[in-house]
Amino acid sequence: MNANFLQTPIDYLKGVGPNRATLLKKELGVHTFQDLLNLFPNRYLDRTQYYKISQLQQTNAEVQIVGKITHIKTVEQKRGKRLVATFRDETGQMELVWFRGVKWIRENIKINVPYVIFGKTNFFNGNFSMPHPEMELLEIHEKSIRSAMQPVYPSTEKLSNSGITNKVINGLMQQLFLESKNAFFETLSKPLLEQLKLVSKKDALLNVHFPKSQAHLARAQYRLKFEELFYIQLQLVRKNLVHKSKIKGYTFDKIGENFNTFFNEHLPFELTNAQKRVIKEIRNDLGSNAQMNRLLQGDVGSGKTIVALMSMLMALDNGFQACLMAPTEILSVQHFQGLVELCKELNTSIELLTGSTKASKRREIHEKLENGEIDILIGTHALLEDKVRFKNLGLAIVDEQHRFGVEQRSKLWHKNEYPPHILVMTATPIPRTLAMSVYGDLDISIIDELPPGRKNIKTVHRFDANRLKVFHFIKEEISKGRQVYIVYPLIQESESMDYKDLMDGYESISREFPMPEYQISIVHGQMKPADKDYEMNRFVKGETQIMVATTVIEVGVNVPNASVMIIESAERFGLSQLHQLRGRVGRGAEQSYCILMTGHKLSSDAKTRLETMVRTSDGFEIAEVDLKLRGPGDMMGTQQSGVLNLRIADIVKDSEILKIARSYALQTLKSDPNLASDENRPIKNTYAQLVKYRNIWNYIS
C-alpha cells in the first residue's frame, strides 16, 4: 500500500461526502484516513452472546435476542403515536416500542421473519420491553464482517443530531479497511515484536476495530498502547541525546572563591545527602560542554533554594551571571530576601525586578545588568521583557515551571549567543509516569529527604461539629507562643461567595479570640497589594498570632514560628493544594499540626483526598493519588497537555507499559542512535512520518 494512502483527506472515503467531512473534522479531529484509523473505540458491546427471552434479568445491560415479530400496532398517546410490536422466540414474548420514525418503521418491518434485536430492556408490570432496538435481519447479520464485540466510538451531540451515529462510523471504518485491503505497514522492529510477543500492526488494527473476542482485543490494545508510548519516549529520549550532543552550553570548569567560601564558611546547616547528590549532578552538567536542561523536584521545605544558590555561585565563579524567575511577586521577593541573607558575607550583587519595580530603579537595573555589575537577578515574568539584556547569562533557574508557558521559557534562550544552562525547580511533586512523559527530555533530580530537625506534621480531619475543641487547641498553641494559619477556599467563579465565607469566618474567630489578648491578620484577593504586604509582615514579625487568609498564602510565606494550619472546607481543595498549604507549617523545630475541617457531606473523591492527607506526607505518593483522581491533563495545566493527547494509551492505567516503552526506547537508541540498521528501518520510517504529520512534540522545554 502506498505510504501516502493514509494521508488522503477524509472527504475521499466512500460514504463521507463534504457535509460529513466537515463535521468529522470539527467534532472529532478526523481530517485524514490515518485519523479515522486512529479513532479508537471508547468501549465495546459484547455481542458474542444471544439471550432467550426467558433468561432476561432486570438489569440495565444491553442484550441481543433472536426472534420474530408476530404482531404490530399503533397506540395513540397525548402527543403523537407510539408503535408497539410483539416479539417472540421459543421461550416467551416481549414488546418492542418506538416513539420516533413510526411511519417509516411500520412500512419497512417484516412480520414472521427472523431478526436479531439489540438494546436495553425495561421491566414493567411483569413484562419486558425494548425501546428503539437496533434491528438486523438474521440472514444479513450472519453475513456481515461485523465482529462479535461491537465497538462504540467517541461521539458528540452534534454528530448524533446530524445522523452520524455509531453505526455510521462503524460503516466508514469497514469501508476504510476494504479500501486499504488491510495492507498496513509494520511500525516496530522484528526484535521488539519477538521480545515482547506483540501481534503485528495489521492484526492489532483489525482487532481493535473488529475484535473477534476479548482475548484478541486485549492483545491488540496492548500492542497499540506500547507503540504509542514507545514513539513518544523515543522522541523525548532522542531529543535529550541530541540536545546534549548538538546544543553547546558554556563550560563551567572551575569551582572558585564564591562557591568554596560559601560552602566552607557560610552554609547555615549541614547539607542532606540528597542535596549533595543533586549538587553533584548539576556540577557534572555544568562542567560538560552541553547545555544543562534539568528538572529539580523537591517537596516544600526540602532545601531547593540552597541548591539553586550554589548552582548560581558556580556560574559566578566562571565569570557568568545568573537569574531566578518565580511565578508571583510574593515568591520572588521571598527568594530575593532569602538569597540576600545567605550571601550577606559574600561579595555578590543581587537585584530584584518585578512588575512593581519603579521606572527609575528599572532603568538602573537594565544598565547594570548589561555592563555586568549585577551578578544575580531575581524576578517575575518581568525578566522576560525584551529590554532586559544580560552581559553574559550563564544559568537561568525557573521556579514552579508549570506556571510558565512554552513561549515564555523560550525567551530566556535568546538573551545570549549560547542558550544559558536551565534548571527548572518545582515543589509540586510530579508522579514518575507523568514526569517521564511530560519532562522526558529533561534530566531529573529529586531531593527526597527533609533537612534534619524537621518533625513530621501531624494531620487530622475534623468535622464542623468539633469546632469548639479545635478553637480550644488553637488557644493552647498560642499560649505556648506559636502562630496559626486559618485558610478559606478561593474559587474564582464565586469570589463574592468566598469573600462572604471568609468574612463570616473572620467574625466568628474575632469573637472567639478577642482583642487585646489576641491579634488577627486578614489577607484576601480583594485587598490592595500594599495592604496585603502590611498584614503579611505583621504576621511574619509575630505581631499577630492568627492569619486568616484565602489561598494567596499557598506559595511562599515562610514563618518558622507558625505551627498550626487549619484548612476550612478542605473538601473544596485539590490534593496538591492541600499538600502545598500544609507545607506552610513545620518550618521550625516545634511539632506542627494541620487540621482539615469539613462538613459531613463528602463525595468519595473528597474522602480519598482527606484520607490520603492524614495517612502520608510523602509528596510523591500524594501526587500519584492525585494523578489517579484528576487525570494527567488537569494535573499539568493545559499548556503541557500536548504531549498527553494520547489516542489509546492512558498514562495512569498504563504506567507499567510506559516504563517498558521507555526502557526499550533507551535501549534502541543506545545501540543504534541514528536508527540506521536494517532491522530498525520500520522504526526510522514511522518516526519520520510522525515528525512530519503529527506536530505534537515541537515545544521547547
C-alpha positions as CSV (number, residue, x, y, z in Angstrom):
1,M,0.0,0.0,0.0
2,N,1.3,3.5,-0.8
3,A,2.5,5.2,2.3
4,N,0.6,8.3,1.4
5,F,-2.7,6.4,1.2
6,L,-3.4,7.1,4.9
7,Q,-2.8,10.8,4.4
8,T,-5.7,11.0,2.0
9,P,-8.3,13.6,3.1
10,I,-11.3,12.0,4.8
11,D,-13.6,13.7,2.1
12,Y,-12.5,11.0,-0.4
13,L,-13.7,8.0,1.6
14,K,-16.8,6.4,0.1
15,G,-19.8,7.3,2.2
16,V,-18.4,10.6,3.7
17,G,-19.0,13.5,1.3
18,P,-18.5,17.2,2.1
19,N,-21.0,17.7,4.9
20,R,-20.0,14.7,6.9
21,A,-16.3,15.5,6.3
22,T,-16.8,19.0,7.8
23,L,-18.4,17.5,10.9
24,L,-15.8,14.7,11.3
25,K,-13.0,17.3,11.2
26,K,-14.6,19.7,13.5
27,E,-16.1,17.3,16.1
28,L,-13.5,14.5,16.2
29,G,-10.4,16.0,14.6
30,V,-10.6,13.4,11.8
31,H,-9.0,15.0,8.7
32,T,-7.4,12.0,7.0
33,F,-7.7,8.3,6.6
34,Q,-5.0,8.0,9.2
35,D,-7.0,10.0,11.7
36,L,-10.0,7.7,11.2
37,L,-7.9,4.6,11.7
38,N,-6.6,6.1,14.9
39,L,-10.1,6.9,16.2
40,F,-10.2,4.0,18.7
41,P,-13.4,2.8,20.3
42,N,-14.1,4.0,23.9
43,R,-15.8,0.7,24.8
44,Y,-17.2,-2.4,23.3
45,L,-20.6,-4.1,23.4
46,D,-20.2,-7.9,23.8
47,R,-22.4,-9.4,21.1
48,T,-20.9,-12.9,21.4
49,Q,-24.0,-13.9,23.5
50,Y,-27.6,-14.3,22.4
51,Y,-30.2,-14.3,25.1
52,K,-33.5,-16.1,25.3
53,I,-36.5,-14.0,26.4
54,S,-36.9,-16.3,29.4
55,Q,-33.3,-15.6,30.5
56,L,-33.7,-11.8,30.7
57,Q,-32.9,-10.1,34.0
58,Q,-33.9,-6.7,35.4
59,T,-30.6,-5.1,34.6
60,N,-29.6,-2.1,32.6
61,A,-27.3,-4.2,30.4
62,E,-27.6,-4.3,26.6
63,V,-28.7,-7.7,25.3
64,Q,-29.1,-9.4,22.0
65,I,-32.0,-11.7,21.1
66,V,-33.0,-13.7,18.0
67,G,-36.8,-13.9,17.3
68,K,-39.7,-12.8,15.1
69,I,-42.2,-10.0,15.2
70,T,-45.7,-11.6,15.2
71,H,-47.9,-8.6,15.6
72,I,-47.6,-4.7,15.3
73,K,-50.0,-1.9,16.4
74,T,-50.0,1.9,16.7
75,V,-51.1,3.3,20.0
76,E,-52.4,6.9,20.3
77,Q,-50.9,8.9,23.2
78,K,-51.2,12.5,24.4
79,R,-48.6,13.7,21.9
80,G,-48.4,11.8,18.7
81,K,-48.3,8.0,18.5
82,R,-46.1,5.1,19.5
83,L,-45.6,1.9,17.7
84,V,-45.6,-1.4,19.6
85,A,-44.6,-4.8,18.2
86,T,-44.9,-8.2,19.8
87,F,-41.5,-10.1,19.6
88,R,-41.3,-13.8,20.3
89,D,-38.8,-16.6,20.5
90,E,-39.4,-20.2,21.5
91,T,-39.2,-19.3,25.3
92,G,-41.6,-16.3,25.5
93,Q,-42.6,-12.9,24.2
94,M,-41.8,-9.2,24.9
95,E,-42.6,-5.8,23.4
96,L,-40.6,-3.6,21.1
97,V,-41.5,0.1,21.3
98,W,-40.8,3.1,19.0
99,F,-41.7,6.8,19.7
100,R,-40.0,8.3,16.7
101,G,-39.9,7.3,13.0
102,V,-43.2,5.4,13.5
103,K,-44.4,5.6,9.9
104,W,-41.1,4.5,8.3
105,I,-40.6,1.6,10.7
106,R,-44.2,0.4,10.2
107,E,-43.7,0.3,6.4
108,N,-40.4,-1.4,6.5
109,I,-40.7,-4.0,9.2
110,K,-41.2,-7.7,8.1
111,I,-43.6,-9.9,10.0
112,N,-42.7,-13.5,10.9
113,V,-39.1,-13.2,9.6
114,P,-36.1,-13.9,12.0
115,Y,-34.5,-10.7,13.3
116,V,-31.6,-10.1,15.6
117,I,-32.5,-7.2,18.0
118,F,-30.1,-5.4,20.3
119,G,-30.7,-2.8,23.1
120,K,-31.5,-2.1,26.7
121,T,-34.6,-3.7,28.2
122,N,-37.2,-2.1,30.6
123,F,-39.3,-4.2,33.0
124,F,-42.9,-3.1,33.8
125,N,-46.0,-5.0,35.1
126,G,-44.2,-8.3,34.8
127,N,-43.3,-7.8,31.1
128,F,-40.0,-6.9,29.3
129,S,-39.9,-4.3,26.6
130,M,-37.1,-2.8,24.5
131,P,-37.4,0.8,23.2
132,H,-35.8,1.7,19.9
133,P,-33.9,-1.6,19.4
134,E,-31.2,-1.9,16.8
135,M,-32.5,-4.5,14.3
136,E,-31.0,-6.6,11.6
137,L,-32.4,-9.5,9.6
138,L,-30.8,-12.7,10.8
139,E,-29.5,-13.6,7.3
140,I,-27.7,-10.2,6.8
141,H,-26.4,-10.4,10.4
142,E,-24.7,-13.8,9.7
143,K,-23.0,-12.5,6.5
144,S,-21.6,-9.1,7.7
145,I,-17.8,-8.7,8.7
146,R,-19.1,-7.2,11.9
147,S,-17.2,-8.6,14.9
148,A,-18.8,-10.2,17.9
149,M,-17.5,-7.3,20.0
150,Q,-19.2,-4.2,18.8
151,P,-17.1,-1.0,19.0
152,V,-18.5,2.2,20.5
153,Y,-16.7,5.2,19.1
154,P,-16.3,8.7,20.6
155,S,-19.1,10.9,19.6
156,T,-20.7,14.3,20.3
157,E,-24.2,15.6,20.4
158,K,-23.7,17.5,17.1
159,L,-22.7,14.2,15.4
160,S,-25.7,12.3,16.7
161,N,-28.1,15.1,15.8
162,S,-26.6,15.1,12.2
163,G,-27.2,11.4,11.8
164,I,-23.6,10.4,12.1
165,T,-24.4,7.6,14.6
166,N,-22.1,4.9,15.9
167,K,-23.4,2.6,13.2
168,V,-22.4,5.2,10.5
169,I,-18.8,5.5,11.9
170,N,-18.6,1.7,12.1
171,G,-19.6,1.5,8.5
172,L,-17.0,4.1,7.5
173,M,-14.4,2.1,9.4
174,Q,-15.4,-1.1,7.4
175,Q,-15.1,0.9,4.2
176,L,-11.6,2.1,5.1
177,F,-10.5,-1.5,5.8
178,L,-12.0,-2.6,2.4
179,E,-10.2,0.2,0.5
180,S,-6.9,-0.3,2.3
181,K,-7.2,-4.1,1.7
182,N,-5.8,-4.3,5.3
183,A,-2.3,-3.7,3.9
184,F,-0.8,-1.8,6.8
185,F,2.9,-1.3,7.3
186,E,4.7,-2.7,10.3
187,T,5.9,0.1,12.5
188,L,8.1,-1.8,15.0
189,S,11.3,-3.8,14.5
190,K,11.3,-7.6,14.5
191,P,13.4,-7.9,17.7
192,L,10.8,-5.7,19.5
193,L,7.9,-7.8,18.3
194,E,9.6,-11.0,19.2
195,Q,10.9,-9.9,22.7
196,L,7.6,-8.5,23.8
197,K,5.5,-11.2,21.9
198,L,3.4,-8.4,20.2
199,V,0.9,-9.0,17.5
200,S,1.5,-7.4,14.1
201,K,0.3,-3.9,13.3
202,K,-2.2,-5.3,10.8
203,D,-3.7,-7.7,13.3
204,A,-3.7,-5.1,16.0
205,L,-5.7,-2.6,13.9
206,L,-8.2,-5.2,12.7
207,N,-8.8,-6.5,16.2
208,V,-9.1,-3.1,17.9
209,H,-11.9,-2.1,15.5
210,F,-13.4,-5.5,14.8
211,P,-12.4,-7.8,17.7
212,K,-13.2,-11.5,17.4
213,S,-13.0,-12.0,21.1
214,Q,-12.0,-10.4,24.4
215,A,-8.6,-12.1,24.2
216,H,-7.9,-10.8,20.6
217,L,-8.9,-7.3,21.8
218,A,-6.6,-7.4,24.8
219,R,-3.6,-8.3,22.6
220,A,-4.5,-5.6,20.0
221,Q,-4.8,-2.9,22.7
222,Y,-1.5,-3.8,24.4
223,R,0.3,-3.7,21.1
224,L,-1.1,-0.2,20.1
225,K,-0.6,1.3,23.6
226,F,3.0,0.1,23.6
227,E,3.6,1.6,20.2
228,E,2.1,5.0,21.1
229,L,4.1,5.3,24.3
230,F,7.3,3.9,22.6
231,Y,7.3,6.6,20.0
232,I,6.7,9.4,22.5
233,Q,9.5,8.1,24.6
234,L,11.7,7.6,21.6
235,Q,11.1,11.3,20.7
236,L,11.9,12.5,24.2
237,V,14.9,10.4,24.8
238,R,16.3,11.3,21.4
239,K,15.6,15.0,22.0
240,N,17.7,14.7,25.2
241,L,20.6,12.9,23.5
242,V,20.6,15.3,20.5
243,H,20.4,18.2,22.9
244,K,23.5,17.0,24.7
245,S,25.5,16.5,21.5
246,K,24.3,19.5,19.5
247,I,23.3,22.3,21.8
248,K,26.5,23.7,23.2
249,G,26.4,25.3,26.6
250,Y,29.0,27.3,28.4
251,T,31.5,25.0,30.2
252,F,31.8,26.0,33.9
253,D,35.1,24.2,34.5
254,K,36.1,25.8,37.8
255,I,34.7,25.7,41.3
256,G,36.1,29.0,42.7
257,E,36.0,31.5,45.5
258,N,32.3,32.2,45.7
259,F,31.3,28.6,45.9
260,N,34.1,27.5,48.2
261,T,33.7,30.4,50.6
262,F,30.0,29.9,50.9
263,F,30.3,26.1,51.3
264,N,33.1,26.2,53.9
265,E,32.1,29.3,55.9
266,H,28.5,30.4,55.5
267,L,26.4,27.3,55.0
268,P,23.5,27.8,57.5
269,F,23.2,24.0,58.1
270,E,24.8,20.7,57.0
271,L,23.5,19.6,53.6
272,T,21.4,16.4,53.4
273,N,22.8,13.5,51.3
274,A,20.0,14.2,48.7
275,Q,21.2,17.9,48.4
276,K,24.8,16.8,48.0
277,R,23.8,14.2,45.3
278,V,21.8,16.8,43.4
279,I,24.6,19.5,43.5
280,K,27.0,16.9,42.1
281,E,24.6,16.0,39.3
282,I,24.2,19.8,38.4
283,R,28.0,20.3,38.7
284,N,28.6,17.4,36.2
285,D,26.1,19.0,33.8
286,L,27.7,22.5,34.0
287,G,31.1,21.0,33.5
288,S,30.3,19.3,30.3
289,N,30.1,21.4,27.2
290,A,26.4,20.7,26.6
291,Q,23.6,22.9,27.8
292,M,22.1,21.7,31.0
293,N,18.4,21.0,30.9
294,R,17.5,19.7,34.4
295,L,14.3,19.4,36.4
296,L,14.8,19.6,40.2
297,Q,11.9,18.2,42.2
298,G,11.7,18.5,46.0
299,D,8.9,18.8,48.5
300,V,8.1,22.0,50.3
301,G,11.0,22.7,52.7
302,S,13.4,20.2,51.2
303,G,16.1,22.8,50.6
304,K,15.9,23.6,46.9
305,T,16.9,27.2,47.4
306,I,20.3,26.3,48.8
307,V,20.9,24.0,45.8
308,A,19.8,26.9,43.4
309,L,22.1,29.3,45.1
310,M,25.1,27.0,45.0
311,S,24.4,26.4,41.3
312,M,24.4,30.2,40.7
313,L,27.6,30.6,42.6
314,M,29.2,28.1,40.2
315,A,28.1,30.4,37.3
316,L,29.6,33.5,39.1
317,D,32.9,31.6,39.7
318,N,33.2,31.1,35.9
319,G,32.5,34.8,35.1
320,F,28.8,34.5,34.3
321,Q,25.6,36.0,35.6
322,A,22.6,34.0,36.8
323,C,18.8,34.7,37.1
324,L,15.9,33.1,39.0
325,M,12.4,33.6,37.8
326,A,9.4,32.9,40.0
327,P,5.7,33.0,39.1
328,T,4.5,35.5,41.7
329,E,5.8,38.7,43.2
330,I,5.5,37.4,46.8
331,L,7.6,34.4,45.9
332,S,10.2,36.4,44.0
333,V,10.5,38.9,46.9
334,Q,10.9,36.0,49.3
335,H,13.6,34.4,47.1
336,F,15.4,37.8,46.9
337,Q,15.3,38.3,50.7
338,G,16.4,34.7,51.4
339,L,19.4,34.9,48.9
340,V,20.5,38.4,50.1
341,E,20.5,37.0,53.7
342,L,22.5,33.9,52.6
343,C,25.0,35.9,50.6
344,K,25.5,38.8,53.1
345,E,29.1,37.8,53.7
346,L,29.9,37.3,50.0
347,N,30.8,40.0,47.6
348,T,27.8,39.4,45.3
349,S,25.4,41.9,43.7
350,I,21.8,40.7,43.8
351,E,18.8,42.7,42.4
352,L,15.1,42.2,42.2
353,L,13.0,43.1,39.2
354,T,9.2,42.7,39.3
355,G,6.1,44.4,37.8
356,S,6.0,46.9,40.6
357,T,9.7,48.0,40.4
358,K,9.8,51.8,39.9
359,A,10.8,53.1,36.5
360,S,14.0,54.8,37.7
361,K,15.1,51.6,39.5
362,R,14.2,49.6,36.4
363,R,16.5,51.7,34.2
364,E,19.3,51.4,36.7
365,I,18.9,47.6,36.7
366,H,18.8,47.4,32.9
367,E,22.0,49.4,32.7
368,K,23.9,47.5,35.4
369,L,22.8,44.1,34.0
370,E,24.2,44.9,30.6
371,N,27.6,46.1,31.9
372,G,27.9,43.1,34.2
373,E,27.6,44.9,37.6
374,I,24.7,42.6,38.6
375,D,25.6,39.0,39.4
376,I,22.2,37.6,40.2
377,L,18.8,38.9,39.1
378,I,15.7,37.6,40.7
379,G,12.2,38.4,39.4
380,T,8.9,37.5,37.9
381,H,7.8,37.5,34.2
382,A,9.4,41.0,34.1
383,L,12.7,39.2,33.4
384,L,11.4,38.1,30.0
385,E,10.9,41.6,28.6
386,D,13.0,42.5,25.6
387,K,14.6,45.4,27.5
388,V,16.2,43.0,30.0
389,R,19.6,42.2,28.5
390,F,22.4,40.4,30.3
391,K,26.1,40.9,29.7
392,N,26.5,37.1,29.9
393,L,23.7,35.0,31.3
394,G,25.1,31.5,32.2
395,L,22.4,30.0,34.2
396,A,18.6,30.5,34.3
397,I,16.6,29.0,37.1
398,V,12.8,28.7,36.7
399,D,10.8,28.1,39.9
400,E,7.4,26.4,39.7
401,Q,7.8,26.0,36.0
402,H,4.3,24.6,35.2
403,R,3.0,28.2,35.7
404,F,5.0,29.4,32.7
405,G,4.0,28.8,29.2
406,V,6.3,27.5,26.4
407,E,6.9,30.8,24.7
408,Q,7.9,32.4,27.9
409,R,10.5,29.9,28.6
410,S,11.9,30.1,25.1
411,K,12.5,33.8,25.6
412,L,15.2,33.1,28.1
413,W,17.1,31.2,25.5
414,H,17.5,34.2,23.2
415,K,19.2,36.5,25.7
416,N,22.6,35.3,24.7
417,E,24.8,33.9,22.0
418,Y,24.5,30.4,23.5
419,P,21.4,29.4,25.5
420,P,22.1,29.5,29.2
421,H,22.0,26.4,31.3
422,I,18.4,25.8,32.5
423,L,17.4,24.5,35.9
424,V,13.7,24.1,36.5
425,M,12.5,23.7,40.1
426,T,9.2,22.5,41.4
427,A,7.7,21.9,44.8
428,T,4.8,20.1,43.2
429,P,5.9,16.5,43.1
430,I,5.2,15.1,39.7
431,P,4.5,11.3,39.6
432,R,7.2,9.3,37.8
433,T,5.0,8.3,35.0
434,L,3.9,11.8,34.2
435,A,7.5,13.2,34.6
436,M,8.6,10.5,32.1
437,S,6.1,11.8,29.5
438,V,5.9,15.5,30.1
439,Y,9.6,16.1,31.0
440,G,11.1,13.0,29.4
441,D,13.6,15.1,27.6
442,L,14.9,16.7,30.8
443,D,17.3,15.1,33.2
444,I,15.5,14.8,36.6
445,S,17.0,15.3,40.0
446,I,15.0,14.6,43.2
447,I,15.6,15.9,46.7
448,D,13.8,13.1,48.6
449,E,14.8,13.8,52.2
450,L,14.0,16.7,54.6
451,P,16.7,18.6,56.5
452,P,17.4,17.1,59.9
453,G,15.4,18.5,62.9
454,R,12.2,18.8,60.8
455,K,9.4,17.0,62.6
456,N,6.6,15.3,60.6
457,I,3.5,17.5,60.6
458,K,0.6,15.8,62.4
459,T,-2.5,15.9,60.1
460,V,-6.1,15.2,61.3
461,H,-9.5,15.5,59.8
462,R,-12.3,17.2,61.9
463,F,-15.9,17.8,61.2
464,D,-17.5,21.3,61.8
465,A,-19.3,19.9,64.9
466,N,-15.9,19.7,66.6
467,R,-15.1,23.3,66.0
468,L,-15.1,24.3,69.8
469,K,-12.4,21.6,70.5
470,V,-10.3,22.9,67.6
471,F,-10.6,26.5,69.0
472,H,-9.5,25.2,72.4
473,F,-6.5,23.6,70.8
474,I,-5.6,26.8,69.0
475,K,-5.6,28.7,72.3
476,E,-3.3,26.2,73.8
477,E,-0.8,26.5,71.0
478,I,-0.9,30.4,71.1
479,S,-0.3,30.3,74.8
480,K,3.0,28.4,74.0
481,G,3.9,31.4,71.8
482,R,3.0,29.8,68.5
483,Q,1.1,31.2,65.5
484,V,-1.8,29.8,63.4
485,Y,-3.0,30.0,59.8
486,I,-6.7,29.6,59.0
487,V,-7.3,29.3,55.3
488,Y,-10.5,29.5,53.3
489,P,-11.0,28.3,49.8
490,L,-11.0,30.7,46.9
491,I,-12.8,29.6,43.7
492,Q,-12.6,32.3,41.1
493,E,-16.2,31.9,39.8
494,S,-17.7,32.7,43.1
495,E,-15.4,35.3,44.6
496,S,-18.3,37.1,46.3
497,M,-19.5,34.0,48.0
498,D,-15.9,33.1,49.1
499,Y,-15.4,36.6,50.4
500,K,-18.6,36.2,52.4
501,D,-17.3,32.8,53.8
502,L,-14.0,34.4,54.7
503,M,-15.6,37.4,56.4
504,D,-18.1,35.2,58.3
505,G,-15.2,33.1,59.4
506,Y,-13.2,36.1,60.4
507,E,-16.1,37.5,62.5
508,S,-16.6,34.2,64.4
509,I,-12.8,33.9,65.0
510,S,-12.7,37.5,66.3
511,R,-15.5,36.7,68.8
512,E,-13.7,33.6,70.0
513,F,-10.2,35.3,70.1
514,P,-11.0,38.9,71.2
515,M,-8.6,41.8,71.3
516,P,-6.4,42.9,73.0
517,E,-5.4,39.4,74.1
518,Y,-5.3,38.2,70.5
519,Q,-4.3,39.9,67.3
520,I,-5.5,38.7,63.9
521,S,-4.2,39.4,60.4
522,I,-6.5,39.0,57.4
523,V,-5.4,38.6,53.8
524,H,-7.5,38.1,50.7
525,G,-7.5,38.7,46.9
526,Q,-9.6,41.9,47.0
527,M,-7.1,43.8,49.1
528,K,-4.5,46.3,47.6
529,P,-1.0,44.8,47.4
530,A,0.3,47.3,49.9
531,D,-2.3,46.3,52.5
532,K,-1.6,42.6,51.8
533,D,2.1,43.1,52.4
534,Y,1.4,45.1,55.6
535,E,-0.8,42.3,57.0
536,M,1.7,39.6,56.0
537,N,4.6,41.5,57.6
538,R,2.7,41.8,60.9
539,F,2.3,38.1,60.9
540,V,5.9,37.4,59.9
541,K,7.2,39.7,62.7
542,G,4.9,37.9,65.2
543,E,2.7,40.9,65.9
544,T,-0.4,38.9,65.1
545,Q,-1.0,35.3,66.3
546,I,-3.6,34.3,63.7
547,M,-3.5,34.8,60.0
548,V,-7.0,34.4,58.3
549,A,-6.5,34.1,54.6
550,T,-7.6,32.7,51.3
551,T,-5.2,30.6,49.3
552,V,-2.9,33.6,48.5
553,I,-0.5,32.1,51.0
554,E,-0.2,28.9,49.2
555,V,3.3,29.6,47.9
556,G,5.9,31.5,49.6
557,V,5.3,32.7,53.1
558,N,7.9,31.4,55.5
559,V,7.1,31.8,59.2
560,P,9.1,29.2,61.2
561,N,7.0,30.1,64.3
562,A,3.7,29.1,62.7
563,S,2.8,25.6,63.9
564,V,-0.9,25.2,63.1
565,M,-2.5,25.2,59.7
566,I,-6.3,25.0,59.7
567,I,-7.9,24.5,56.3
568,E,-11.6,25.3,56.2
569,S,-13.9,23.5,53.7
570,A,-11.0,21.2,53.0
571,E,-13.2,19.1,50.7
572,R,-13.1,22.0,48.2
573,F,-9.4,21.9,47.7
574,G,-7.4,19.6,45.4
575,L,-4.8,17.3,46.8
576,S,-1.7,19.1,45.6
577,Q,-3.1,22.4,47.0
578,L,-3.8,20.8,50.4
579,H,-0.2,19.4,50.4
580,Q,1.2,22.8,49.5
581,L,-0.8,24.6,52.2
582,R,0.3,22.0,54.8
583,G,3.9,22.8,53.8
584,R,3.5,26.4,55.2
585,V,3.9,25.0,58.7
586,G,6.5,22.6,60.1
587,R,9.3,25.1,59.2
588,G,10.6,25.4,62.8
589,A,11.8,22.9,65.3
590,E,8.4,22.6,67.1
591,Q,5.8,20.0,66.5
592,S,3.3,21.3,63.8
593,Y,-0.3,20.4,63.0
594,C,-2.6,20.5,60.0
595,I,-6.3,20.3,60.7
596,L,-8.7,19.6,57.8
597,M,-12.2,21.0,58.6
598,T,-15.2,19.8,56.6
599,G,-18.9,19.3,56.8
600,H,-20.4,15.8,56.9
601,K,-21.5,15.6,53.3
602,L,-18.4,14.4,51.3
603,S,-18.0,12.9,47.9
604,S,-16.0,9.7,47.5
605,D,-13.1,11.6,45.8
606,A,-13.1,14.2,48.7
607,K,-12.9,11.3,51.2
608,T,-10.0,9.8,49.3
609,R,-8.2,13.2,49.3
610,L,-8.7,13.7,53.1
611,E,-7.7,10.1,53.9
612,T,-4.5,10.4,51.8
613,M,-3.5,13.7,53.6
614,V,-4.0,12.1,57.0
615,R,-2.1,9.0,56.0
616,T,1.0,10.4,54.4
617,S,3.2,13.4,54.0
618,D,5.2,12.0,51.1
619,G,4.6,14.4,48.2
620,F,5.3,11.8,45.6
621,E,2.7,9.3,47.0
622,I,0.2,12.2,47.2
623,A,0.9,13.1,43.6
624,E,0.3,9.5,42.4
625,V,-3.1,9.6,44.2
626,D,-3.8,13.0,42.7
627,L,-3.0,11.7,39.2
628,K,-5.4,8.8,39.6
629,L,-8.2,11.2,40.8
630,R,-7.7,14.0,38.3
631,G,-6.0,12.6,35.3
632,P,-2.9,14.0,33.6
633,G,-4.4,16.9,31.6
634,D,-5.8,18.6,34.7
635,M,-2.7,18.0,36.7
636,M,-0.3,19.6,34.3
637,G,-2.4,22.5,33.2
638,T,-3.3,22.9,29.6
639,Q,0.0,24.2,28.3
640,Q,1.6,20.9,28.9
641,S,-1.2,18.7,27.6
642,G,0.0,18.5,24.0
643,V,2.1,15.5,24.9
644,L,-0.7,13.9,26.8
645,N,-3.1,14.0,23.9
646,L,-3.0,10.2,23.6
647,R,-5.1,8.2,21.2
648,I,-5.3,4.9,23.0
649,A,-2.8,4.7,26.0
650,D,-3.6,6.2,29.4
651,I,-0.7,7.4,31.5
652,V,-2.3,6.4,34.7
653,K,-3.7,3.0,33.9
654,D,-0.9,2.0,31.5
655,S,2.0,3.2,33.7
656,E,3.6,-0.3,33.5
657,I,3.5,-0.3,29.7
658,L,5.0,3.3,29.8
659,K,8.0,2.1,31.8
660,I,8.6,-0.8,29.4
661,A,8.3,1.5,26.4
662,R,10.8,4.0,27.9
663,S,13.3,1.3,28.7
664,Y,13.1,-0.2,25.1
665,A,13.3,3.3,23.6
666,L,16.5,3.9,25.6
667,Q,17.9,0.5,24.6
668,T,17.1,1.1,20.9
669,L,18.8,4.5,20.8
670,K,21.8,3.4,22.8
671,S,22.6,0.5,20.5
672,D,21.6,2.5,17.3
673,P,21.5,6.3,17.8
674,N,20.6,7.1,14.2
675,L,18.3,4.1,13.7
676,A,20.5,3.2,10.7
677,S,20.4,-0.6,11.0
678,D,18.2,-2.7,8.6
679,E,16.2,-4.1,11.5
680,N,15.3,-0.6,12.8
681,R,14.2,0.6,9.4
682,P,10.4,0.3,10.3
683,I,11.1,2.4,13.4
684,K,13.1,5.0,11.4
685,N,10.3,5.3,8.7
686,T,7.5,5.6,11.2
687,Y,9.4,8.1,13.3
688,A,9.9,10.3,10.2
689,Q,6.2,10.1,9.3
690,L,5.2,11.0,12.9
691,V,7.5,14.0,13.0
692,K,6.2,15.1,9.5
693,Y,2.5,14.7,10.2
694,R,1.9,14.9,13.9
695,N,3.4,18.1,15.3
696,I,2.9,17.1,18.9
697,W,6.4,17.5,20.2
698,N,7.7,20.8,18.9
699,Y,7.6,22.6,22.2
700,I,10.7,23.8,24.0
701,S,11.3,22.5,27.5
